Amino acid sequence: MLDLSLLPDGGASWLDASGEHADIVISTRIRLARNLEGYAFTPRARDGERLRILTQVREAFASLRSIEDGVLVRVDELPPEDRLLLHERHLVSKELAGLNDQPVRTGAAVYLSRGVGIMVNEEDHLRLQALHSGFHVSDAFGVIERLDAELGNKVPYAFHNEFGYLTACPTNVGTGLRASVLIHLPGLVLTKEIGKVLAGLQQVGLTYRGMYGEGSEVVGNFFQISNQTTLGRSEGELLDYLVRVVRHVIEREEEARRVLLRDAGYIIEDKLWRAFGTLRYARSLSFEEAMNYLSGVRLAVGLKLISGLSVYTLNKLLIFSQLAHLGHTEGRALTESEANVARARYVRETLAAEAE
């Protein structure tokens, strides 16, 4: 079983609700896709090539000042439940963890430092990632930009003078940058404005997905908003554009919440307090149920209907009530029904402790 105490900050500092608009924006992620010269892209590389890539970058990691407190985790040597746990904690992608009905690749690894991760042998040879709490786009990019420059001095990146950084997927060619925010939009959902907002995002070159990015469904009114293309614009232009659009979405969400209180105050209060009561006393909760009720409680906290409950606690509940985390706490793999019972117990105990 993976010892989470060995990871810097447990890989969970992004849950601390310290960033701007932390009640609405759970986290900001900046990711850069990079490949090494002289090797086939990961999906076409042989096992031996991927292992040589891992060896080469592992040696480089040892001399990087920006991640000198980091630890390398060989994902290809972990059991499925530990790979899922890293994925639930947003530290590795579904593809790197081998959770997409394909076996985990030989040489798959992740180097983790505080708030920073480097996935090795994912779709690209390297995926550099900074994950920060709240709406912190510039800070997250600053961290990853320094790491990218430092690592680029140690290993040769695949780069084309006309097209920029070369990547396995054409949509990442250019800057290789994918910036995203994980945002909670229950007000827009309840006022039925969410469809217009999401359609507007796609019209201006952004995209939305569920809490775990591509291929994940939206649950609990949590959306991941990110840029769709990387070619033809600089990193600064892509980030500035994302920031402007997300700020507009936040304003729309705040206005929707004011409308709810003004036009349907007692109905909304009843709905949200029922959600809190269910979480406080339920004996069995499916993942989807827990996410939907947590969404209601999070909205109630944002509207100041419920006091004494921190956003940090709500962030933890989002992640630690998932299957692999519950199994890790129990010390064994859980069936779905066992997980539902364990989830309800964990949520009850966490909320009770917060109320004391």
TAQUIRA-V663637 format. One record per residue. N is the residue number from 1. SS is DSSP state (H for helix, E for strand, - for the rest). PHI is phi in whole degrees, -180 to 180 (* if undefined). NEAR is the number of other C-alpha atoms within 10 Angstrom. Layout:
# TAQUIRA-V663637
N/SS/PHI/NEAR ; N/SS/PHI/NEAR
This chain:
# TAQUIRA-V663637
1/-/*/10 ; 2/-/-64/15 ; 3/-/-90/9 ; 4/H/-66/15 ; 5/H/-67/9 ; 6/H/-80/11 ; 7/-/-84/19 ; 8/H/-56/17 ; 9/H/56/14 ; 10/H/69/15 ; 11/H/70/22 ; 12/-/-130/20 ; 13/H/-65/16 ; 14/H/-70/26 ; 15/H/-90/25 ; 16/-/-78/20 ; 17/-/59/25 ; 18/-/-97/19 ; 19/-/-86/19 ; 20/-/-62/15 ; 21/-/53/17 ; 22/-/-65/22 ; 23/-/-75/23 ; 24/-/-109/23 ; 25/E/-100/24 ; 26/E/-71/28 ; 27/E/-156/27 ; 28/E/-121/27 ; 29/E/-126/27 ; 30/E/-117/27 ; 31/E/-128/23 ; 32/E/-119/22 ; 33/E/-96/27 ; 34/E/-138/28 ; 35/-/-130/27 ; 36/E/-91/21 ; 37/-/-64/13 ; 38/-/88/10 ; 39/-/-126/16 ; 40/-/-66/16 ; 41/-/-58/22 ; 42/H/-50/24 ; 43/H/-61/14 ; 44/H/-105/12 ; 45/-/-76/14 ; 46/-/-81/14 ; 47/H/-55/13 ; 48/H/-62/11 ; 49/H/-65/19 ; 50/H/-64/25 ; 51/H/-69/16 ; 52/H/-68/13 ; 53/H/-61/21 ; 54/H/-61/22 ; 55/H/-63/13 ; 56/H/-64/14 ; 57/H/-76/19 ; 58/H/-63/15 ; 59/H/-65/12 ; 60/H/-68/16 ; 61/H/-57/21 ; 62/-/-62/13 ; 63/-/-109/13 ; 64/-/-89/16 ; 65/H/-69/12 ; 66/H/-71/18 ; 67/H/-134/18 ; 68/-/-70/12 ; 69/-/-95/13 ; 70/-/-79/20 ; 71/E/-139/18 ; 72/E/-94/17 ; 73/E/-116/16 ; 74/E/-79/16 ; 75/H/-64/25 ; 76/H/-71/19 ; 77/H/-106/14 ; 78/-/-94/16 ; 79/-/-71/12 ; 80/H/-55/16 ; 81/H/-67/20 ; 82/H/-76/21 ; 83/H/-64/25 ; 84/H/-65/22 ; 85/H/-61/24 ; 86/H/-63/21 ; 87/H/-68/20 ; 88/H/-60/22 ; 89/-/-86/22 ; 90/-/65/20 ; 91/-/-95/24 ; 92/-/-136/26 ; 93/-/-81/23 ; 94/-/-61/23 ; 95/-/-67/18 ; 96/-/-63/25 ; 97/-/-77/29 ; 98/-/67/20 ; 99/-/-104/15 ; 100/-/-106/12 ; 101/-/65/8 ; 102/-/-127/10 ; 103/-/-65/13 ; 104/-/-65/21 ; 105/-/-73/20 ; 106/-/-62/18 ; 107/-/90/24 ; 108/-/-68/24 ; 109/E/-155/25 ; 110/E/-142/27 ; 111/E/-103/23 ; 112/E/-117/24 ; 113/E/-126/21 ; 114/-/-67/22 ; 115/-/74/23 ; 116/E/-134/27 ; 117/E/-142/25 ; 118/E/-129/27 ; 119/E/-83/25 ; 120/E/-115/30 ; 121/-/66/27 ; 122/-/-84/28 ; 123/-/-60/21 ; 124/-/-107/22 ; 125/-/-57/28 ; 126/E/-134/25 ; 127/E/-126/22 ; 128/E/-87/23 ; 129/E/-137/28 ; 130/E/-116/27 ; 131/E/-125/30 ; 132/E/-121/28 ; 133/E/-74/28 ; 134/-/68/25 ; 135/-/-95/28 ; 136/-/-130/22 ; 137/H/-65/25 ; 138/H/-65/14 ; 139/H/-65/15 ; 140/H/-64/22 ; 141/H/-67/25 ; 142/H/-59/13 ; 143/H/-64/17 ; 144/H/-73/24 ; 145/H/-65/18 ; 146/H/-65/12 ; 147/H/-64/20 ; 148/H/-62/17 ; 149/H/-65/10 ; 150/H/-67/17 ; 151/H/-70/20 ; 152/H/-64/14 ; 153/-/-80/11 ; 154/-/-103/15 ; 155/-/-130/16 ; 156/-/-81/13 ; 157/E/-81/18 ; 158/-/-78/15 ; 159/E/-142/17 ; 160/E/-121/11 ; 161/-/-60/7 ; 162/-/-90/7 ; 163/-/-97/12 ; 164/E/90/17 ; 165/E/-71/22 ; 166/-/-90/23 ; 167/-/-134/24 ; 168/-/-65/19 ; 169/-/-103/12 ; 170/H/-58/12 ; 171/H/-69/14 ; 172/H/-101/22 ; 173/-/-64/22 ; 174/E/115/24 ; 175/-/-80/22 ; 176/-/72/23 ; 177/E/-95/28 ; 178/E/-129/21 ; 179/E/-109/25 ; 180/E/-147/28 ; 181/E/-126/28 ; 182/E/-98/25 ; 183/E/-129/26 ; 184/E/-106/24 ; 185/-/-127/24 ; 186/H/-69/22 ; 187/H/-62/22 ; 188/H/-67/23 ; 189/H/-68/15 ; 190/H/-69/14 ; 191/-/-89/13 ; 192/-/61/12 ; 193/-/-97/14 ; 194/H/-63/20 ; 195/H/-61/11 ; 196/H/-65/10 ; 197/H/-65/17 ; 198/H/-68/16 ; 199/H/-64/13 ; 200/H/-63/14 ; 201/H/-59/20 ; 202/H/-68/13 ; 203/H/-71/10 ; 204/-/-106/13 ; 205/-/88/13 ; 206/E/-107/19 ; 207/E/-139/19 ; 208/E/-133/21 ; 209/E/-144/17 ; 210/E/-80/19 ; 211/-/-62/23 ; 212/-/-111/19 ; 213/E/75/19 ; 214/-/-56/12 ; 215/-/87/11 ; 216/-/-99/12 ; 217/-/-87/13 ; 218/-/-78/16 ; 219/-/-131/16 ; 220/-/64/22 ; 221/-/64/21 ; 222/E/-101/23 ; 223/E/-123/24 ; 224/E/-106/25 ; 225/E/-106/24 ; 226/E/-150/25 ; 227/E/-72/21 ; 228/-/-100/19 ; 229/-/-129/20 ; 230/-/-127/21 ; 231/-/-92/19 ; 232/-/95/13 ; 233/-/-133/12 ; 234/-/-79/12 ; 235/H/-58/18 ; 236/H/-61/11 ; 237/H/-64/11 ; 238/H/-62/21 ; 239/H/-71/21 ; 240/H/-60/13 ; 241/H/-66/14 ; 242/H/-60/23 ; 243/H/-59/19 ; 244/H/-62/10 ; 245/H/-68/16 ; 246/H/-65/20 ; 247/H/-60/13 ; 248/H/-65/13 ; 249/H/-63/19 ; 250/H/-61/18 ; 251/H/-61/12 ; 252/H/-65/18 ; 253/H/-67/23 ; 254/H/-64/17 ; 255/H/-66/13 ; 256/H/-61/22 ; 257/H/-67/21 ; 258/H/-65/15 ; 259/H/-64/14 ; 260/H/-60/18 ; 261/H/-67/14 ; 262/H/-73/10 ; 263/H/-98/10 ; 264/H/-146/11 ; 265/H/-55/13 ; 266/H/-70/12 ; 267/H/-67/11 ; 268/H/-67/18 ; 269/H/-58/18 ; 270/H/-62/11 ; 271/H/-62/15 ; 272/H/-75/23 ; 273/H/-68/17 ; 274/H/-63/15 ; 275/H/-61/21 ; 276/H/-64/21 ; 277/H/-62/13 ; 278/H/-64/19 ; 279/H/-64/25 ; 280/H/-71/17 ; 281/H/-131/15 ; 282/-/-64/16 ; 283/-/-104/16 ; 284/-/-153/19 ; 285/-/-139/22 ; 286/-/-75/18 ; 287/H/-60/19 ; 288/H/-64/12 ; 289/H/-60/17 ; 290/H/-60/26 ; 291/H/-64/21 ; 292/H/-68/17 ; 293/H/-70/22 ; 294/H/-64/24 ; 295/H/-61/24 ; 296/H/-63/24 ; 297/H/-68/24 ; 298/H/-62/25 ; 299/H/-65/22 ; 300/H/-61/21 ; 301/H/-66/19 ; 302/H/-63/17 ; 303/-/-86/16 ; 304/-/63/11 ; 305/-/-83/12 ; 306/-/-119/17 ; 307/-/-114/11 ; 308/-/79/11 ; 309/-/-124/17 ; 310/-/-85/16 ; 311/H/-65/20 ; 312/H/-58/17 ; 313/H/-62/15 ; 314/H/-65/24 ; 315/H/-62/21 ; 316/H/-61/18 ; 317/H/-61/20 ; 318/H/-59/19 ; 319/H/-95/19 ; 320/H/-76/21 ; 321/-/-96/25 ; 322/-/-88/22 ; 323/H/-54/24 ; 324/H/-67/25 ; 325/H/-68/22 ; 326/H/-64/22 ; 327/H/-64/22 ; 328/H/-63/19 ; 329/H/-66/12 ; 330/H/-78/12 ; 331/-/82/10 ; 332/-/-163/12 ; 333/-/-71/16 ; 334/-/-113/17 ; 335/-/-74/10 ; 336/H/-62/12 ; 337/H/-68/12 ; 338/H/-64/14 ; 339/H/-66/24 ; 340/H/-62/23 ; 341/H/-69/15 ; 342/H/-65/24 ; 343/H/-64/28 ; 344/H/-62/23 ; 345/H/-65/19 ; 346/H/-62/19 ; 347/H/-64/25 ; 348/H/-57/18 ; 349/H/-66/15 ; 350/H/-67/16 ; 351/H/-69/20 ; 352/H/-66/12 ; 353/H/-66/10 ; 354/H/-69/11 ; 355/H/-78/10 ; 356/-/-72/6
